[in-house]
Amino acid sequence: MSLARPDDLPRAFAQAWGAHDARALADLFAADADFLSLTGGLAEGRAEIAELFAGELAGAFARARLVTGKTKIRPAGSEAV
């Protein structure tokens, strides 16, 4: 998924989380991303990230609610990607 601006990320993540949409959550990551979840699960790549989120949203986080608040985005530098 491509976001128009970096500060769209928190809201997009919260919306996907609220919808329990593991695929939409995974699409927010780079195709070759590595992800370590709050429960200690490790996933490599979007497919594994989606699988991990699906399991956690059906289990440990089935009743969890994510609310966004104030966010602040700062550039990491001109060489960051």
Secondary structure as the mmCIF struct_conf table of DSSP 4:
data_model
#
loop_
_struct_conf.conf_type_id
_struct_conf.id
_struct_conf.beg_label_comp_id
_struct_conf.beg_label_asym_id
_struct_conf.beg_label_seq_id
_struct_conf.end_label_comp_id
_struct_conf.end_label_asym_id
_struct_conf.end_label_seq_id
BEND BEND1 ALA A 4 ARG A 5
HELX_RH_3T_P HELX_RH_3T_P1 PRO A 6 ASP A 8
HELX_RH_AL_P HELX_RH_AL_P1 LEU A 9 GLY A 18
TURN_TY1_P TURN_TY1_P1 ALA A 19 HIS A 20
HELX_RH_AL_P HELX_RH_AL_P2 ALA A 22 ASP A 27
TURN_TY1_P TURN_TY1_P2 LEU A 28 LEU A 28
BEND BEND2 PHE A 29 PHE A 29
TURN_TY1_P TURN_TY1_P3 ALA A 31 ASP A 32
STRN STRN1 ASP A 34 LEU A 36
TURN_TY1_P TURN_TY1_P4 LEU A 38 THR A 39
BEND BEND3 GLY A 40 GLY A 40
STRN STRN2 LEU A 42 GLU A 44
BEND BEND4 GLY A 45 GLY A 45
HELX_RH_AL_P HELX_RH_AL_P3 ARG A 46 ALA A 58
TURN_TY1_P TURN_TY1_P5 GLY A 59 ARG A 63
TURN_TY1_P TURN_TY1_P6 SER A 78 GLU A 79
#
